């Protein structure tokens, strides 16, 4: 398992993690909001067992990746292609959790046929879609955060500085309380089962250089993604639980209905975090089959 960097356009530094198997077949993983590549360290064994090289990027502005101000969701595809070229990878599958979901879908739309399949794990739908109430069922913190994002970058940055500064130094003991109304009981249980330490470490690492990544994610989510879901012509599995207060079930249902080659993998009783921590082997195996 190793971290590497790549110089992108204009000298921008992009950080990524390489782990799993020493194999030609690769899985590219997109973290949530906020987070960075270190989120996926716990998936090393599952990917290695499946014979997949695991590649996880820290999106621009997170961890040791430099900011790309004004980025759109679709810009993730070009960063992924550059890393794959550097790694000598031809074909890949990709997945994204939460805010990483749209970025994985961007790869399915813009990097096919190189991208063979996509999965979203509690991935968000598109803000402003007429047939999706984006905020319905989310915890109060998300309502406040996206309300600030709609007022512009300065507003959401001020909201984060006022309400999220504790995340930059959060401990495992404090992480569940820091999530507040965004986590259900099953997610609190998942944190207590061992995810809290890793989650807190990732949070601290991802925000070590400030809120740029988080700000730019939020701004990208309230704008058009830069591609049409109808252009995602590869198989997509939309994983979704029903105890999710961060990305409610309606998002998964909406995505599955809009994507031409999608199937909904609905998992009753799971939340936003537990969905990811309890089903990694199944998720990796399903993507491995596409290669």
RODO-2510 file (C-alpha; in nm, 4 decimals, decimal comma):
residues 291
     n   res          X          Y          Z
     1     x     0,0000     0,0000     0,0000
     2     x     0,1543     0,3282    -0,1051
     3     x     0,0645     0,6895    -0,1718
     4     x     0,1868     0,8632    -0,4849
     5     x     0,1427     1,2011    -0,6508
     6     x     0,0964     1,3094    -1,0088
     7     x     0,1420     1,6537    -1,1597
     8     x    -0,1656     1,7639    -1,3493
     9     x    -0,2505     2,0661    -1,5635
    10     x    -0,0805     2,3839    -1,4503
    11     x     0,1386     2,1944    -1,2059
    12     x    -0,1518     2,0912    -0,9822
    13     x    -0,0534     1,8008    -0,7554
    14     x    -0,2928     1,5054    -0,7393
    15     x    -0,2544     1,2467    -0,4633
    16     x    -0,3615     0,8857    -0,5007
    17     x    -0,3358     0,5547    -0,3169
    18     x    -0,2339     0,2249    -0,4777
    19     x    -0,3072    -0,0980    -0,2896
    20     x    -0,4764    -0,4346    -0,3361
    21     x    -0,3235    -0,6878    -0,5750
    22     x    -0,0339    -0,6398    -0,8149
    23     x    -0,2669    -0,6896    -1,1087
    24     x    -0,3600    -0,5427    -1,4448
    25     x    -0,7279    -0,5256    -1,3518
    26     x    -0,8066    -0,2194    -1,1431
    27     x    -1,0818    -0,0714    -0,9308
    28     x    -1,0891     0,3070    -0,8890
    29     x    -1,2559     0,4319    -0,5709
    30     x    -1,4032     0,7771    -0,5049
    31     x    -1,4395     0,8949    -0,1454
    32     x    -1,7289     1,0886     0,0055
    33     x    -1,7606     1,4488     0,1197
    34     x    -1,5463     1,5330     0,3116
    35     x    -1,2782     1,2639     0,2919
    36     x    -0,9699     1,1568     0,0980
    37     x    -0,8031     0,8457    -0,0427
    38     x    -0,7199     0,7091     0,3025
    39     x    -1,0875     0,6194     0,3494
    40     x    -1,0279     0,3121     0,1334
    41     x    -0,7287     0,1647     0,3169
    42     x    -0,9627    -0,0821     0,4876
    43     x    -1,0619    -0,2187     0,1445
    44     x    -0,7098    -0,3372     0,0705
    45     x    -0,7737    -0,6991     0,1680
    46     x    -1,1042    -0,7266    -0,0194
    47     x    -0,9464    -0,5898    -0,3374
    48     x    -0,6375    -0,8084    -0,3035
    49     x    -0,8513    -1,1199    -0,2551
    50     x    -1,0508    -1,0276    -0,5659
    51     x    -0,7293    -0,9846    -0,7673
    52     x    -0,7842    -0,6138    -0,8210
    53     x    -0,5360    -0,3302    -0,8059
    54     x    -0,7004    -0,0682    -0,5859
    55     x    -0,6558     0,2953    -0,6865
    56     x    -0,8124     0,5708    -0,4773
    57     x    -0,7777     0,9403    -0,5547
    58     x    -0,7909     1,2307    -0,3123
    59     x    -1,0121     1,4778    -0,4985
    60     x    -0,8674     1,8221    -0,5613
    61     x    -0,8437     2,0202    -0,2381
    62     x    -0,8471     1,7184    -0,0053
    63     x    -0,5494     1,5598     0,1706
    64     x    -0,2327     1,6274    -0,0279
    65     x    -0,4146     1,7078    -0,3537
    66     x    -0,3946     2,0726    -0,4559
    67     x    -0,7118     2,2698    -0,5108
    68     x    -0,8778     2,3059    -0,8514
    69     x    -1,1083     2,6002    -0,7837
    70     x    -1,4349     2,5927    -0,9740
    71     x    -1,4105     2,2233    -1,0603
    72     x    -1,7154     2,0316    -1,1771
    73     x    -1,8087     1,6711    -1,1059
    74     x    -1,7117     1,5738    -1,4607
    75     x    -1,3528     1,6924    -1,4051
    76     x    -1,2867     1,3822    -1,1933
    77     x    -1,2800     1,1680    -1,5079
    78     x    -0,9739     1,3427    -1,6499
    79     x    -0,7871     1,3010    -1,3202
    80     x    -0,8742     0,9304    -1,3141
    81     x    -0,7572     0,8839    -1,6731
    82     x    -0,4255     1,0526    -1,5933
    83     x    -0,3642     0,8265    -1,2921
    84     x    -0,4571     0,5147    -1,4902
    85     x    -0,2155     0,6160    -1,7646
    86     x     0,0589     0,6655    -1,5057
    87     x    -0,0168     0,3213    -1,3626
    88     x    -0,0324     0,1503    -1,7019
    89     x    -0,3951     0,0440    -1,6543
    90     x    -0,6129    -0,0012    -1,9618
    91     x    -0,9530    -0,1152    -1,8322
    92     x    -1,1071    -0,0582    -1,4911
    93     x    -1,4215    -0,0602    -1,2815
    94     x    -1,5094     0,2222    -1,0475
    95     x    -1,7196     0,2981    -0,7423
    96     x    -1,8028     0,5975    -0,5286
    97     x    -1,9484     0,6370    -0,1810
    98     x    -2,1856     0,9241    -0,0979
    99     x    -2,0438     1,2383    -0,2621
   100     x    -1,8093     1,0108    -0,4553
   101     x    -2,1023     0,8532    -0,6375
   102     x    -2,1439     1,1274    -0,9009
   103     x    -1,7684     1,1253    -0,9648
   104     x    -1,7757     0,7508    -1,0309
   105     x    -2,0685     0,8001    -1,2682
   106     x    -1,8686     1,0675    -1,4518
   107     x    -1,6098     0,7995    -1,5290
   108     x    -1,8823     0,5726    -1,6629
   109     x    -2,0073     0,8474    -1,8925
   110     x    -1,6767     0,9948    -2,0075
   111     x    -1,4246     0,7089    -1,9939
   112     x    -1,6225     0,4258    -2,1538
   113     x    -1,5374     0,1724    -2,2926
   114     x    -1,2235     0,1891    -2,0788
   115     x    -1,4544     0,1975    -1,7757
   116     x    -1,6349    -0,1373    -1,7704
   117     x    -1,8773    -0,0933    -1,4790
   118     x    -1,9762     0,1510    -1,2038
   119     x    -2,1202     0,1181    -0,8537
   120     x    -2,2537     0,3885    -0,6250
   121     x    -2,2728     0,3280    -0,2510
   122     x    -2,5383     0,5630    -0,1080
   123     x    -2,4490     0,8034    -0,3873
   124     x    -2,6242     1,1386    -0,4156
   125     x    -2,8610     1,2304    -0,6953
   126     x    -2,8575     1,5595    -0,8835
   127     x    -2,9512     1,8767    -0,6996
   128     x    -3,2281     2,0697    -0,8727
   129     x    -3,3737     1,7732    -1,0603
   130     x    -3,7492     1,8349    -1,0887
   131     x    -3,8385     1,4809    -0,9795
   132     x    -3,5994     1,4518    -0,6819
   133     x    -3,6423     1,6379    -0,3541
   134     x    -3,2707     1,6456    -0,2788
   135     x    -3,2908     1,7400     0,0892
   136     x    -3,6004     1,5448     0,1913
   137     x    -3,5142     1,2985     0,4666
   138     x    -3,1638     1,4373     0,5272
   139     x    -3,0440     1,5482     0,8684
   140     x    -3,0695     1,9188     0,9598
   141     x    -2,6982     1,9781     0,9085
   142     x    -2,7281     1,8977     0,5375
   143     x    -3,0173     2,1404     0,4993
   144     x    -2,8035     2,4168     0,6471
   145     x    -2,4930     2,3260     0,4496
   146     x    -2,6576     2,3106     0,1080
   147     x    -2,8578     2,6219     0,1859
   148     x    -2,5259     2,7984     0,2383
   149     x    -2,3815     2,6521    -0,0835
   150     x    -2,6723     2,7934    -0,2822
   151     x    -2,5696     3,1387    -0,1620
   152     x    -2,2192     3,0984    -0,3030
   153     x    -1,8670     2,9926    -0,2143
   154     x    -1,8092     3,2569     0,0524
   155     x    -2,1288     3,1549     0,2303
   156     x    -2,0560     2,7821     0,2408
   157     x    -1,6960     2,8454     0,3487
   158     x    -1,8187     3,0628     0,6348
   159     x    -2,0709     2,7929     0,7333
   160     x    -1,7986     2,5283     0,7406
   161     x    -1,5652     2,7465     0,9429
   162     x    -1,8425     2,8052     1,1956
   163     x    -1,9860     2,4543     1,2096
   164     x    -1,7239     2,2033     1,0940
   165     x    -1,3944     2,3185     1,2437
   166     x    -1,4074     2,0374     1,5001
   167     x    -1,3786     1,7821     1,2177
   168     x    -1,0196     1,8940     1,1582
   169     x    -0,9133     1,7605     1,5001
   170     x    -1,1909     1,5070     1,5675
   171     x    -1,1180     1,1934     1,7701
   172     x    -1,2721     0,8507     1,7379
   173     x    -1,4657     0,9091     2,0587
   174     x    -1,6153     1,2312     1,9255
   175     x    -1,6890     1,1334     1,5645
   176     x    -2,0443     1,0015     1,6187
   177     x    -2,1405     1,3148     1,8116
   178     x    -1,9808     1,5298     1,5423
   179     x    -2,2056     1,3681     1,2793
   180     x    -2,5084     1,4718     1,4861
   181     x    -2,8425     1,4157     1,3164
   182     x    -2,6781     1,2777     1,0040
   183     x    -2,6299     0,9272     1,1460
   184     x    -2,8940     0,6695     1,2327
   185     x    -2,8540     0,4153     1,5127
   186     x    -2,7221     0,1491     1,2750
   187     x    -2,4539     0,3940     1,1630
   188     x    -2,3647     0,4729     1,5238
   189     x    -2,3278     0,0983     1,5772
   190     x    -2,1008     0,0736     1,2719
   191     x    -1,8823     0,3496     1,4134
   192     x    -1,8659     0,1667     1,7469
   193     x    -1,7719    -0,1560     1,5666
   194     x    -1,4365    -0,0093     1,4684
   195     x    -1,4970     0,2417     1,1914
   196     x    -1,4774     0,5417     1,4232
   197     x    -1,0984     0,5413     1,4523
   198     x    -1,0436     0,5132     1,0772
   199     x    -1,3141     0,7682     1,0018
   200     x    -1,1680     1,0227     1,2430
   201     x    -0,8168     0,9734     1,1028
   202     x    -0,9416     1,0191     0,7473
   203     x    -1,1363     1,3296     0,8461
   204     x    -0,8297     1,4876     1,0044
   205     x    -0,6086     1,3988     0,7090
   206     x    -0,8538     1,5167     0,4455
   207     x    -0,8998     1,8587     0,6089
   208     x    -0,5402     1,9134     0,7214
   209     x    -0,4907     2,1866     0,4621
   210     x    -0,8297     2,3517     0,5054
   211     x    -1,1813     2,3340     0,3664
   212     x    -1,1068     2,3834    -0,0051
   213     x    -1,2042     2,0305    -0,1097
   214     x    -1,5266     2,0370     0,0902
   215     x    -1,6206     2,3824    -0,0396
   216     x    -1,5571     2,2804    -0,3999
   217     x    -1,7515     1,9557    -0,3608
   218     x    -2,0543     2,1419    -0,2271
   219     x    -2,0386     2,3997    -0,5047
   220     x    -2,0062     2,1246    -0,7678
   221     x    -2,3124     1,9449    -0,6273
   222     x    -2,5432     2,2467    -0,6609
   223     x    -2,4379     2,2980    -1,0246
   224     x    -2,4892     2,0693    -1,3269
   225     x    -2,2511     1,7736    -1,3142
   226     x    -2,1226     1,8268    -1,6679
   227     x    -2,2536     1,5025    -1,8192
   228     x    -2,5898     1,3367    -1,8810
   229     x    -2,6850     1,0244    -1,6862
   230     x    -2,8226     0,8833    -2,0118
   231     x    -2,4620     0,8727    -2,1364
   232     x    -2,3623     0,6215    -1,8673
   233     x    -2,4018     0,3155    -2,0900
   234     x    -2,2020     0,0710    -1,8800
   235     x    -2,3606    -0,1485    -1,6099
   236     x    -2,4251     0,0423    -1,2857
   237     x    -2,5179    -0,1030    -0,9471
   238     x    -2,6860     0,1471    -0,7159
   239     x    -2,6398     0,0312    -0,3558
   240     x    -2,8749     0,1912    -0,1022
   241     x    -2,9896     0,1370     0,2572
   242     x    -3,3114     0,2582     0,4163
   243     x    -3,1619     0,3943     0,7415
   244     x    -2,9579     0,6651     0,5691
   245     x    -2,9992     1,0226     0,6968
   246     x    -2,7121     1,1565     0,4855
   247     x    -2,8293     1,0332     0,1455
   248     x    -3,1863     0,9015     0,1785
   249     x    -3,3353     0,6127    -0,0169
   250     x    -3,5025     0,8427    -0,2711
   251     x    -3,1605     0,9263    -0,4165
   252     x    -3,0847     0,5641    -0,4969
   253     x    -3,4284     0,5077    -0,6456
   254     x    -3,3918     0,8203    -0,8594
   255     x    -3,0467     0,7222    -0,9876
   256     x    -3,1568     0,3688    -1,0735
   257     x    -3,4483     0,5083    -1,2744
   258     x    -3,2327     0,7565    -1,4682
   259     x    -2,9382     0,5331    -1,5591
   260     x    -2,9906     0,3185    -1,8720
   261     x    -2,8054     0,0083    -1,7442
   262     x    -2,8697     0,0328    -1,3701
   263     x    -2,9938    -0,2110    -1,1105
   264     x    -3,0881    -0,1111    -0,7564
   265     x    -2,9210    -0,3150    -0,4810
   266     x    -3,1455    -0,2189    -0,1927
   267     x    -3,0239    -0,3353     0,1495
   268     x    -3,2907    -0,2995     0,4209
   269     x    -3,1689    -0,2094     0,7674
   270     x    -2,8475    -0,0407     0,6563
   271     x    -2,7492     0,3226     0,6897
   272     x    -2,4947     0,5459     0,5213
   273     x    -2,1887     0,4089     0,6998
   274     x    -2,2992     0,0525     0,7727
   275     x    -2,3759    -0,0048     0,4046
   276     x    -2,0099     0,0569     0,3250
   277     x    -1,8501    -0,1223     0,6196
   278     x    -2,0588    -0,4411     0,6190
   279     x    -2,0795    -0,5233     0,2486
   280     x    -1,7359    -0,4474     0,1035
   281     x    -1,6671    -0,8072    -0,0039
   282     x    -1,9982    -0,8285    -0,1924
   283     x    -1,9440    -0,4908    -0,3531
   284     x    -1,5922    -0,5706    -0,4709
   285     x    -1,6924    -0,9141    -0,6004
   286     x    -1,9798    -0,7677    -0,8002
   287     x    -1,7480    -0,5173    -0,9679
   288     x    -1,4770    -0,7787    -1,0232
   289     x    -1,7230    -0,9844    -1,2259
   290     x    -1,7516    -0,7014    -1,4801
   291     x    -1,3853    -0,7505    -1,5723
***
